Amino acid sequence: MARTIRCDNAECEVALPRLALAFCPFCGSAQTRRAEAAEAAEASAQAPAVTVATGAPASAAAGASAQPAPPAAMHPGADTDAARAFEAHLAAELGDPYCSAGQFQALVAYAGRQWRIPRARAETLLAMWLEQHHAVNEKQLLAELDGLLHAFTHDDRKLDKKERQDALQSICTPRPGYARGLDSVEAERYLIEFCRINSVRVRVGLFKWQVP
């Protein structure tokens, strides 16, 4: 199965890892988050076709119609009051347009304790709030950096100087509408941690490669 997608920018069209990157690291174009949809499409294409009999007995049809409907009532609007209270809390807490990964987790945990908002729902609300207010989501940018590093080092377990610069520049450069990108110190820390965890080597001197 192919693990890459093409950049949405027709003038770029570089191959990107299928990790739902928000921006192309080469041209900066915003990308459609279509990784999950692409995976589902490939899975459905490989699934065997199901033939439905046209002459189904009336009892079977009645049984089918009696099946419980999907839980449509569990829509996001059901927790509107809690969501609004959480958003008001975010407006008061996030004065700096930069939300660190630790702060992100703390806010999500607070939403669960204070308003019993499920973790996945709280993460979605927080990510949407940060995007709407052009505040940096460090957690998201670290995930994008991780995806780039995996793509650069997948074949040879090496990270050369240009790949390192491309990855850091792509994530640390402010995106359109944002005042900041990923904090450079945090980006360097994560890069070194990634290399150590994944046994990725970097160049030391002229000819030597080693894990930092």
C-alpha positions in Angstrom: 0.0 0.0 0.0 1.4 3.4 -0.9 2.3 5.5 2.1 2.6 8.8 0.3 0.3 11.5 -1.0 0.8 14.4 -3.4 1.0 18.0 -2.4 -2.2 19.9 -3.1 -0.2 22.7 -4.8 -0.3 21.9 -8.5 3.1 23.7 -9.0 4.7 21.6 -6.3 3.2 18.1 -6.3 6.0 16.6 -4.1 5.4 13.3 -2.4 4.5 13.7 1.2 4.1 11.0 3.9 0.5 10.0 4.5 0.4 11.6 7.9 -2.2 14.3 7.4 0.3 17.1 7.4 -1.4 20.5 7.7 1.3 22.2 5.5 3.7 21.1 2.8 7.2 21.3 4.2 8.6 22.3 0.8 6.2 24.9 -0.6 4.2 25.8 2.5 0.8 25.1 1.0 -2.0 24.0 3.3 -2.9 20.4 2.8 -6.3 18.7 2.9 -6.5 16.4 5.9 -7.4 13.3 3.9 -5.2 10.5 5.3 -8.0 8.8 7.2 -10.4 9.1 4.2 -7.7 7.6 1.9 -7.1 4.7 4.2 -10.9 4.0 4.4 -11.2 4.2 0.7 -8.4 1.7 0.1 -9.9 -0.6 2.8 -13.3 -0.5 1.2 -11.8 -1.1 -2.3 -10.1 -4.3 -1.0 -13.2 -5.6 0.9 -15.3 -8.3 -0.8 -18.5 -7.1 -2.5 -21.7 -8.0 -0.6 -24.7 -9.1 -2.8 -28.1 -8.1 -1.5 -31.0 -10.3 -2.4 -33.8 -8.4 -4.0 -36.5 -10.9 -2.9 -35.9 -10.8 0.8 -38.7 -12.2 2.9 -41.1 -9.7 4.5 -40.1 -10.9 8.0 -36.4 -10.2 7.2 -37.3 -6.7 5.9 -39.3 -6.1 9.1 -36.4 -7.2 11.2 -34.0 -5.0 9.3 -36.2 -2.0 9.8 -36.5 -2.8 13.5 -32.7 -2.5 14.0 -31.8 0.5 16.2 -30.7 3.6 14.3 -27.1 4.9 14.8 -26.8 7.1 17.9 -27.5 10.3 16.0 -28.6 12.0 19.3 -25.0 11.9 20.5 -24.0 14.9 18.4 -21.5 17.6 19.5 -24.4 20.0 20.3 -25.4 17.9 23.2 -22.6 19.4 25.3 -23.0 23.0 24.1 -23.0 24.5 27.5 -19.9 22.7 28.6 -18.2 23.5 25.4 -19.0 27.2 25.7 -17.7 27.2 29.3 -14.5 25.5 28.2 -14.0 28.0 25.4 -14.5 30.9 27.8 -11.9 29.4 30.1 -9.5 29.1 27.1 -10.0 32.8 26.3 -9.0 33.7 29.9 -6.1 31.3 30.2 -4.4 31.5 26.8 -3.2 35.1 26.5 0.0 34.1 24.8 -0.6 32.9 21.2 1.4 29.7 22.0 0.0 26.6 23.6 2.8 24.2 24.7 2.2 20.5 24.6 2.2 20.3 28.4 -0.4 23.2 28.6 -2.5 21.4 26.0 -2.7 18.3 28.1 -3.4 20.2 31.3 -6.3 22.1 29.7 -7.8 18.9 28.3 -7.6 17.3 31.8 -9.2 20.3 33.4 -12.1 20.2 30.9 -12.7 16.6 32.0 -12.6 17.4 35.7 -14.6 20.6 35.5 -17.3 19.9 32.9 -16.9 16.1 32.3 -16.1 16.7 28.7 -14.7 13.5 27.1 -10.9 13.7 26.4 -11.3 13.3 22.6 -14.0 16.0 22.5 -11.9 18.3 24.7 -8.9 17.9 22.5 -10.9 18.7 19.4 -12.4 21.8 21.0 -9.0 23.0 22.1 -7.4 22.4 18.7 -10.2 24.2 16.9 -10.0 27.1 19.3 -6.3 27.5 18.8 -6.7 27.4 15.0 -9.5 29.9 15.0 -7.4 32.3 17.1 -4.2 31.7 15.2 -2.5 30.4 18.4 0.4 27.9 18.0 -0.6 24.4 18.8 2.8 22.9 19.9 1.3 19.4 20.2 0.2 19.5 16.6 3.5 20.9 15.3 5.5 18.3 17.2 3.4 15.6 15.5 4.1 17.1 12.1 7.8 17.3 12.9 7.7 13.6 13.9 6.1 12.8 10.6 8.8 14.6 8.6 11.6 13.0 10.6 10.1 9.5 10.0 9.8 10.3 6.2 13.4 11.5 6.0 14.9 8.6 8.0 12.8 5.7 7.0 15.1 4.1 4.5 18.6 4.7 5.9 18.2 5.6 9.5 20.2 8.7 8.8 19.4 12.4 9.1 21.7 14.5 7.0 22.3 18.3 7.4 19.9 19.4 4.7 17.1 17.1 6.0 17.6 18.4 9.5 17.4 22.0 8.3 14.4 21.4 6.1 12.5 19.7 8.9 13.3 22.4 11.5 12.7 25.3 9.1 9.3 23.9 8.0 8.0 23.6 11.5 9.7 26.6 13.2 8.8 29.1 10.4 5.5 30.9 11.3 2.6 29.8 9.1 0.5 32.4 7.3 -1.6 34.3 9.9 0.5 33.1 12.8 3.1 35.2 14.8 5.2 32.2 15.7 6.1 28.7 14.7 7.3 25.8 16.9 9.7 27.0 19.5 13.2 26.3 18.2 14.6 25.0 21.5 11.7 22.5 21.8 12.1 21.5 18.2 15.8 20.7 18.7 15.0 18.8 21.9 12.4 16.7 20.1 14.7 16.0 17.1 17.5 14.7 19.4 15.0 12.6 21.3 13.6 11.2 18.1 17.0 10.2 16.9 17.8 8.4 20.1 14.5 6.6 20.3 14.7 5.5 16.7 18.5 4.9 16.5 18.8 7.5 13.8 22.4 8.7 13.1 23.6 12.2 12.3 26.8 13.3 10.7 29.7 13.9 13.2 32.8 15.4 11.5 33.4 14.7 7.8 32.8 10.9 7.6 31.4 9.6 10.9 27.7 9.0 11.6 26.4 8.4 15.1 23.3 8.6 17.3 23.3 12.0 19.1 
